[in-house]
Every structure is written in C-alpha cells, then in structure tokens.
C-alpha cells in the first residue's frame, strides 16, 4: 500500500487545482443560474412561495459567484476565453449570461423588486447586443480547417433563448408613461421575433449537421435539450406579450403571436419523448457514463421552462389539462434540479479533497 506522503505527492495543491478549474471554466456555466431561477419561478406559480424564494436567493448568489469567476478568468486566462469564443462548439454558451439575467429579472419581478429587474434587463440587453454580433462573427467568419457545420450543436439554441428571455422580462414591466409603453412594446415584440427567427435558422443548421455528419452517443450532449427549452420560453414570452396593455406594436403582433404559442407548446411537448429516448440511447444502450458536467443544467432549465410555459398557457387560455401538465413538469424539474445540484456538490467536494472528478457520477 502506498504511503500517505506518496499519495499526497500525486495530488496537486489546492491552489493549483483551483487555477486549473478557473482556466477550464465552461462558457455556459450561467445555465446553473437559468435552471435555478426558472425552477424558482415555477414553484412560485404553483404556490410554493417559500421554496421559490430560497431558490431565487441561490440563483442570485450563483450569479454573483459566477460573475466574479468569469471576470477573474478574463483577467488570468484571456486566451482561453478567446478560444472558447471562437469555437463553434462552445461560443454560444456565453449567451447563458444574457438568459440568466432575464430569468433573474423575472424572479425579481415576482417579489416586487421592479427596479432591480430593470437594471438586470438593461445589463442583459447590452450584453445580448454585443454578443449577438461579435460571437457569430468570431465563429462563422474564422476558419481553422474544420467544417463549422460538423461542429454545430444544441448550445447554439441558447442564442434564441437569450433573446426570448429578454422578451419575457420586458413583457412583465409596467411603464410609467404612454411613450415608454410604446417603446417597451416595440422592444418586446422585437426580442420575441428575433428569438423565433433565430430558432428556425439554428434548427435547420442542427438538422443539416445530423443528416450530413451523423451524431454519436458521445456527441449527443445535454445541450440538445435547449431545442425544447427555446420553444418553451417562446411560449412564455408570447403569452406575456399577448397579455400586455394595448400599444400599436403589440396590437399589430398580438394575433400572430397568440396563434403561434400553442403550436410552439405542442412541438415542445413532442420533443420531450424524443430527447428522453436519445438520452436512454446514449447512457443505457451505449453506456456513456452519466457524470456531473456543467451542461446538465441545460436539461434542468428546459424542464423548468416547459413547466412554466404549460402553467402560464393553461391559465391564459383556460386549459386545465395543459396547466396540469405544467404542474407535473414542475415536479420533474425540481427533482432534476436536486439531482444535478447533488452532482455539483459532490464534484466540488471531491475537487477540494483532491479526488478525481471522474468519480463524481450521478447514479
């Protein structure tokens, strides 16, 4: 048996391991905030205000910690962040920052913190504008010898989610004057429309990638669930726009949006068995280990968003069956959040103790 000194010699110091973790911090880690925030919103809609407040606080704390970590990573590992921003497989994960701001803003609206919500939406919108032009340019205009289409994946849908998250947050604001109401209507409908068109374009690219290059069990990552979540958040945003006070832009789009949200909800529901079956194909048939990875939050968020979309659509359109689906979906989302959270805690503990993160498996 090796001595304790020999064993400890093989474990890098905690400071070294922390620096390595910072250098490799996933661009899409703000999905943790998105997932926690949307489950909080779902719980509040179901009447569990206490649990909803706890998760909202956790989401805010996670957002603050991740902001500090991303800032530190930019200061210390700028080349790694630039490489991530140019990589088609990781670049669009940065849009989780925008989506997280939008989800947190909605959560703050629910607890009466309207001004903080406005500030978050303004920050999210500014980042969305910058990333919306910079990241696609970085990804699509640069060539490194590998086909971009072959590297398209589910994380690209986060671009659409980011746009829709702003629409959801904006639709919940109460402008002080008619002039602000007109501007708010234009911005909200624009964010919803851009998100919807982006979804259609990205869906075509992802389908082409699968048709031309196929997809292996290892390549079917949790981010493909965002395809369903992007539709679900479009339902929430559309329902919010439909319920906004009458202004010219909203009135012009109300009929179109009101008709599409039901179609989007149905298609999102249809995707769930498909995605779940693909997960079984990946983990049970091909035995890809189910370990904690940051992208698992990209499953929790769509589940929570579908629950919120179903409850909201059911109440707005007086569809008890759809609302019941949302309540059942909320329960599933809570269990999924708890499971992934447990995986995160185990991974962090193992990292502090110096054990291999490869052993942190969600059973």
GUNUSE-593000 format. One line per field, with one value per residue (C-alpha): x, z, y; residue in one letter. Coordinates in nm, 2 decimals. Each point is the difference from the previous one (the first is absolute). Example, Ala and Ser with C-alpha at 12.3 -4.5 7.8 and 13.67 -1.06 7.14 Angstrom:
REM GUNUSE-593000
u	1.23 | 0.14
w	0.78 | -0.07
v	-0.45 | 0.34
lumba	A | S
END
This chain:
REM GUNUSE-593000
u	0.00 | 0.15 | 0.08 | -0.21 | 0.29 | 0.04 | -0.38 | -0.01 | 0.30 | -0.22 | -0.27 | 0.06 | -0.03 | -0.35 | 0.12 | 0.12 | -0.32 | -0.21 | 0.20 | -0.05 | -0.37 | -0.01 | 0.18 | -0.24 | -0.32 | -0.28 | -0.13 | -0.36 | 0.02 | -0.26 | -0.25 | 0.02 | -0.16 | -0.25 | -0.11 | -0.02 | -0.18 | -0.26 | -0.08 | -0.05 | -0.25 | -0.18 | -0.03 | -0.14 | -0.25 | -0.11 | -0.03 | 0.31 | 0.13 | 0.24 | 0.19 | -0.01 | 0.16 | 0.28 | 0.08 | -0.01 | 0.25 | 0.22 | -0.03 | 0.11 | 0.29 | 0.11 | -0.02 | 0.22 | 0.26 | 0.01 | 0.03 | 0.31 | 0.14 | -0.05 | 0.16 | 0.29 | 0.03 | 0.01 | 0.28 | 0.21 | -0.09 | -0.11 | 0.14 | -0.22 | -0.31 | 0.08 | 0.05 | -0.34 | -0.16 | 0.14 | -0.09 | -0.34 | -0.05 | 0.03 | -0.05 | -0.37 | 0.02 | 0.08 | -0.36 | -0.09 | 0.11 | -0.28 | -0.26 | 0.10 | -0.05 | -0.34 | -0.11 | 0.12 | -0.18 | -0.33 | 0.06 | 0.06 | -0.32 | -0.19 | 0.13 | -0.06 | 0.36 | -0.09 | 0.29 | 0.26 | -0.18 | 0.03 | 0.37 | 0.06 | -0.20 | 0.21 | 0.32 | -0.12 | -0.12 | 0.34 | 0.19 | -0.25 | 0.07 | 0.37 | 0.01 | -0.27 | 0.23 | 0.35 | -0.04 | -0.16 | 0.27 | 0.27 | -0.15 | -0.12 | 0.27 | 0.30 | 0.13 | 0.23 | -0.02 | -0.30 | -0.35 | -0.22 | -0.31 | 0.15 | 0.05 | -0.35 | -0.18 | -0.28 | 0.18 | -0.08 | -0.36 | 0.10 | 0.03 | -0.37 | -0.07 | 0.19 | -0.21 | -0.32 | 0.11 | 0.01 | -0.35 | -0.13 | 0.16 | -0.11 | -0.36 | -0.02 | 0.09 | -0.25 | 0.10 | -0.06 | -0.11 | -0.17 | 0.32 | 0.19 | -0.28 | 0.04 | 0.37 | -0.04 | -0.24 | 0.24 | 0.29 | -0.19 | -0.15 | 0.34 | 0.17 | -0.27 | 0.02 | 0.38 | 0.00 | -0.26 | 0.19 | 0.33 | -0.16 | -0.12 | 0.34 | 0.20 | -0.24 | 0.07 | 0.38 | -0.03 | -0.21 | 0.25 | 0.28 | -0.17 | -0.10 | 0.34 | 0.24 | -0.21 | 0.02 | 0.17 | -0.12 | 0.29 | -0.09 | -0.37 | 0.07 | -0.26 | 0.00 | -0.23 | -0.28 | 0.02 | -0.18 | -0.31 | 0.07 | 0.03 | -0.36 | -0.13 | 0.14 | -0.14 | -0.34 | 0.05 | 0.12 | -0.29 | -0.25 | 0.15 | -0.03 | -0.35 | -0.09 | 0.17 | -0.19 | -0.11 | 0.26 | 0.04 | 0.29 | -0.16 | -0.34 | 0.16 | 0.17 | -0.26 | -0.19 | 0.31 | 0.17 | -0.32 | -0.04 | 0.36 | 0.04 | -0.23 | 0.19 | 0.33 | -0.13 | -0.12 | 0.34 | 0.19 | -0.21 | 0.06 | 0.38 | 0.01 | -0.04 | 0.24 | 0.27 | -0.06 | 0.03 | 0.32 | 0.13 | -0.08 | 0.17 | 0.31 | 0.02 | -0.17 | 0.06 | 0.35 | 0.09 | 0.13 | 0.06 | -0.25 | 0.24 | -0.04 | 0.09 | -0.11 | -0.21 | -0.24 | -0.16 | -0.10 | -0.25 | -0.13 | -0.07 | -0.22 | -0.19 | -0.07 | -0.08 | -0.25 | -0.17 | -0.03 | -0.12 | -0.27 | -0.13 | -0.01 | -0.16 | -0.25 | -0.11 | 0.00 | -0.20 | -0.20 | 0.14 | 0.00 | 0.17 | 0.29 | 0.03 | 0.00 | 0.28 | 0.19 | -0.04 | 0.12 | 0.29 | 0.09 | 0.03 | 0.24 | 0.20 | 0.04 | 0.13 | 0.23 | 0.13 | 0.07 | 0.18 | 0.23 | 0.06 | 0.11 | 0.24 | 0.14 | 0.05 | 0.17 | 0.23 | 0.10 | 0.07 | 0.21 | 0.18 | 0.09 | 0.11 | 0.21 | -0.19 | -0.06 | -0.31 | -0.05 | -0.14 | -0.27 | -0.27 | -0.37 | -0.15
w	0.00 | -0.09 | 0.28 | 0.07 | -0.10 | -0.33 | -0.06 | 0.09 | -0.23 | -0.30 | 0.09 | -0.12 | 0.27 | 0.04 | -0.15 | -0.31 | -0.04 | 0.05 | -0.27 | -0.23 | 0.06 | -0.06 | -0.33 | -0.11 | 0.12 | -0.25 | -0.20 | 0.07 | 0.37 | 0.05 | -0.10 | 0.38 | 0.07 | -0.28 | 0.13 | 0.37 | -0.09 | -0.22 | 0.25 | 0.25 | -0.23 | -0.06 | 0.38 | 0.06 | -0.28 | 0.18 | 0.33 | 0.18 | 0.08 | 0.27 | -0.21 | -0.30 | 0.21 | 0.11 | -0.36 | -0.11 | 0.26 | -0.10 | -0.37 | 0.10 | 0.20 | -0.28 | -0.25 | 0.23 | 0.04 | -0.37 | -0.09 | 0.22 | -0.14 | -0.36 | 0.07 | 0.16 | -0.29 | -0.24 | 0.20 | 0.04 | -0.30 | -0.27 | -0.28 | 0.12 | 0.00 | -0.35 | -0.12 | 0.14 | -0.17 | -0.34 | 0.05 | -0.17 | 0.27 | 0.30 | -0.12 | 0.03 | 0.36 | 0.09 | -0.08 | 0.33 | 0.16 | -0.17 | 0.06 | 0.37 | 0.03 | -0.16 | 0.22 | 0.32 | -0.11 | -0.02 | 0.34 | 0.15 | -0.16 | 0.18 | 0.34 | -0.08 | -0.07 | -0.32 | -0.02 | 0.05 | -0.28 | -0.23 | 0.07 | -0.07 | -0.32 | -0.11 | 0.07 | -0.17 | -0.31 | -0.03 | 0.02 | -0.25 | -0.25 | 0.03 | 0.00 | -0.27 | -0.25 | 0.13 | 0.06 | -0.33 | -0.18 | 0.20 | -0.07 | -0.36 | -0.15 | 0.14 | -0.16 | 0.17 | -0.25 | 0.16 | -0.14 | 0.21 | -0.08 | 0.15 | 0.33 | 0.03 | 0.31 | 0.24 | 0.17 | -0.30 | 0.11 | 0.31 | -0.24 | -0.06 | 0.37 | 0.09 | -0.23 | 0.13 | 0.37 | -0.07 | -0.15 | 0.31 | 0.23 | -0.20 | -0.03 | 0.38 | 0.04 | 0.08 | -0.18 | 0.17 | -0.31 | -0.34 | -0.18 | 0.20 | -0.07 | -0.37 | 0.02 | 0.22 | -0.24 | -0.29 | 0.19 | 0.14 | -0.34 | -0.16 | 0.26 | -0.05 | -0.38 | -0.01 | 0.24 | -0.21 | -0.33 | 0.15 | 0.13 | -0.36 | -0.15 | 0.27 | -0.02 | -0.38 | 0.07 | 0.27 | -0.21 | -0.29 | 0.23 | 0.11 | -0.36 | -0.15 | 0.28 | 0.23 | 0.38 | 0.24 | 0.35 | 0.14 | -0.21 | 0.11 | 0.29 | 0.24 | -0.19 | -0.26 | 0.25 | -0.05 | -0.33 | 0.21 | 0.25 | -0.27 | -0.12 | 0.36 | 0.08 | -0.33 | 0.13 | 0.33 | -0.18 | -0.25 | 0.28 | 0.18 | -0.32 | -0.05 | 0.35 | -0.04 | 0.00 | -0.34 | -0.20 | -0.38 | -0.03 | 0.24 | -0.17 | -0.34 | 0.12 | 0.25 | -0.24 | -0.16 | 0.34 | 0.16 | -0.27 | 0.00 | 0.37 | 0.00 | -0.30 | 0.18 | 0.32 | -0.19 | -0.18 | 0.32 | 0.16 | -0.30 | 0.04 | 0.36 | -0.07 | -0.29 | 0.22 | 0.29 | -0.24 | -0.14 | 0.35 | 0.07 | -0.33 | 0.12 | 0.36 | 0.01 | -0.34 | -0.07 | 0.37 | -0.01 | 0.37 | 0.15 | 0.20 | 0.11 | -0.27 | -0.01 | -0.31 | 0.21 | 0.11 | -0.37 | 0.08 | 0.32 | -0.16 | -0.29 | 0.24 | 0.23 | -0.29 | -0.15 | 0.34 | 0.01 | -0.36 | 0.06 | 0.32 | -0.16 | -0.32 | 0.19 | 0.21 | -0.28 | -0.24 | 0.27 | -0.08 | 0.33 | -0.17 | -0.12 | 0.34 | 0.16 | -0.23 | 0.12 | 0.37 | -0.08 | -0.19 | 0.29 | 0.23 | -0.25 | -0.03 | 0.37 | 0.02 | -0.29 | 0.16 | 0.33 | -0.18 | -0.20 | 0.31 | 0.19 | -0.28 | 0.01 | 0.38 | -0.03 | -0.27 | 0.20 | 0.31 | -0.20 | -0.16 | 0.34 | 0.13 | -0.31 | -0.12 | -0.36 | -0.13 | -0.23 | 0.30 | 0.05 | -0.17 | 0.03 | 0.06
v	0.00 | 0.34 | 0.23 | 0.31 | 0.22 | -0.17 | 0.03 | 0.36 | 0.07 | -0.11 | 0.25 | 0.36 | 0.27 | 0.15 | 0.33 | -0.17 | -0.20 | 0.32 | 0.18 | -0.30 | 0.01 | 0.37 | -0.04 | -0.27 | 0.17 | -0.08 | 0.30 | -0.12 | -0.03 | 0.27 | -0.27 | -0.08 | 0.34 | -0.05 | -0.34 | 0.10 | 0.32 | -0.17 | -0.27 | 0.28 | 0.17 | -0.33 | -0.06 | 0.35 | -0.05 | -0.32 | 0.18 | -0.12 | 0.35 | -0.11 | -0.25 | 0.25 | 0.27 | -0.24 | -0.09 | 0.36 | 0.09 | -0.29 | 0.11 | 0.35 | -0.13 | -0.23 | 0.29 | 0.22 | -0.28 | -0.08 | 0.36 | 0.03 | -0.33 | 0.11 | 0.34 | -0.17 | -0.25 | 0.29 | 0.16 | -0.31 | -0.23 | 0.24 | -0.22 | -0.29 | 0.22 | 0.13 | -0.36 | -0.09 | 0.30 | -0.12 | -0.36 | -0.10 | -0.27 | 0.24 | 0.36 | 0.02 | -0.11 | 0.36 | 0.09 | -0.17 | 0.32 | 0.19 | -0.27 | -0.01 | 0.37 | -0.03 | -0.28 | 0.17 | 0.32 | -0.19 | -0.15 | 0.34 | 0.13 | -0.27 | 0.12 | 0.37 | 0.11 | 0.18 | 0.24 | -0.28 | -0.19 | 0.30 | 0.03 | -0.37 | 0.02 | 0.30 | -0.19 | -0.31 | 0.20 | 0.17 | -0.33 | -0.15 | 0.27 | -0.04 | -0.38 | -0.01 | 0.16 | -0.09 | -0.38 | -0.10 | 0.21 | -0.18 | -0.34 | 0.03 | 0.22 | -0.18 | -0.32 | -0.25 | -0.28 | -0.18 | 0.02 | 0.23 | -0.19 | -0.32 | 0.18 | 0.15 | -0.13 | 0.07 | 0.28 | 0.22 | 0.01 | 0.21 | 0.30 | -0.03 | -0.06 | 0.32 | 0.21 | -0.15 | 0.04 | 0.38 | -0.01 | -0.18 | 0.25 | 0.31 | -0.13 | 0.00 | 0.37 | 0.27 | 0.32 | 0.33 | 0.20 | -0.08 | 0.09 | -0.26 | -0.25 | 0.05 | -0.05 | -0.31 | -0.15 | 0.04 | -0.14 | -0.30 | -0.10 | 0.04 | -0.22 | -0.27 | 0.02 | -0.01 | -0.30 | -0.18 | 0.05 | -0.10 | -0.32 | -0.09 | 0.07 | -0.19 | -0.29 | -0.03 | 0.00 | -0.26 | -0.23 | 0.04 | -0.09 | -0.32 | -0.09 | 0.06 | -0.10 | -0.21 | 0.01 | -0.24 | -0.08 | 0.19 | 0.31 | 0.00 | 0.23 | 0.15 | 0.33 | -0.16 | 0.04 | 0.37 | -0.06 | -0.07 | 0.27 | 0.26 | -0.08 | 0.00 | 0.35 | 0.12 | -0.11 | 0.19 | 0.31 | -0.02 | -0.04 | 0.30 | 0.21 | -0.11 | 0.12 | 0.34 | 0.33 | 0.11 | 0.20 | 0.01 | -0.25 | -0.25 | 0.03 | -0.06 | -0.32 | -0.13 | -0.22 | -0.16 | -0.06 | -0.13 | -0.26 | -0.12 | -0.06 | -0.30 | -0.14 | 0.06 | -0.17 | -0.31 | -0.03 | 0.04 | -0.28 | -0.22 | 0.04 | -0.12 | -0.38 | 0.04 | 0.16 | -0.24 | -0.30 | 0.14 | 0.03 | -0.37 | -0.09 | 0.19 | -0.12 | -0.34 | -0.15 | 0.15 | 0.03 | 0.35 | 0.08 | 0.24 | 0.23 | 0.35 | 0.25 | 0.37 | -0.07 | -0.20 | 0.33 | 0.02 | -0.28 | 0.15 | 0.34 | -0.14 | -0.22 | 0.30 | 0.23 | -0.25 | -0.03 | 0.38 | 0.02 | -0.26 | 0.16 | 0.34 | -0.11 | -0.21 | 0.29 | 0.26 | -0.22 | -0.18 | -0.34 | -0.21 | -0.29 | 0.21 | 0.15 | -0.34 | -0.10 | 0.30 | -0.10 | -0.35 | 0.15 | 0.22 | -0.30 | -0.17 | 0.32 | 0.03 | -0.36 | 0.06 | 0.32 | -0.19 | -0.28 | 0.23 | 0.22 | -0.31 | -0.08 | 0.35 | -0.02 | -0.34 | 0.12 | 0.31 | -0.21 | -0.24 | 0.29 | 0.15 | -0.34 | -0.06 | -0.31 | -0.06 | 0.18 | -0.30 | -0.18 | 0.25 | -0.20 | 0.07 | -0.34
lumba	X | X | X | X | X | X | X | X | X | X | X | X | X | X | X | X | X | X | X | X | X | X | X | X | X | X | X | X | X | X | X | X | X | X | X | X | X | X | X | X | X | X | X | X | X | X | X | X | X | X | X | X | X | X | X | X | X | X | X | X | X | X | X | X | X | X | X | X | X | X | X | X | X | X | X | X | X | X | X | X | X | X | X | X | X | X | X | X | X | X | X | X | X | X | X | X | X | X | X | X | X | X | X | X | X | X | X | X | X | X | X | X | X | X | X | X | X | X | X | X | X | X | X | X | X | X | X | X | X | X | X | X | X | X | X | X | X | X | X | X | X | X | X | X | X | X | X | X | X | X | X | X | X | X | X | X | X | X | X | X | X | X | X | X | X | X | X | X | X | X | X | X | X | X | X | X | X | X | X | X | X | X | X | X | X | X | X | X | X | X | X | X | X | X | X | X | X | X | X | X | X | X | X | X | X | X | X | X | X | X | X | X | X | X | X | X | X | X | X | X | X | X | X | X | X | X | X | X | X | X | X | X | X | X | X | X | X | X | X | X | X | X | X | X | X | X | X | X | X | X | X | X | X | X | X | X | X | X | X | X | X | X | X | X | X | X | X | X | X | X | X | X | X | X | X | X | X | X | X | X | X | X | X | X | X | X | X | X | X | X | X | X | X | X | X | X | X | X | X | X | X | X | X | X | X | X | X | X | X | X | X | X | X | X | X | X | X | X | X | X | X | X | X | X | X | X | X | X | X | X | X | X | X | X | X | X | X | X | X | X | X | X | X | X | X | X | X | X | X | X | X | X | X | X | X | X | X | X | X | X | X | X | X
END
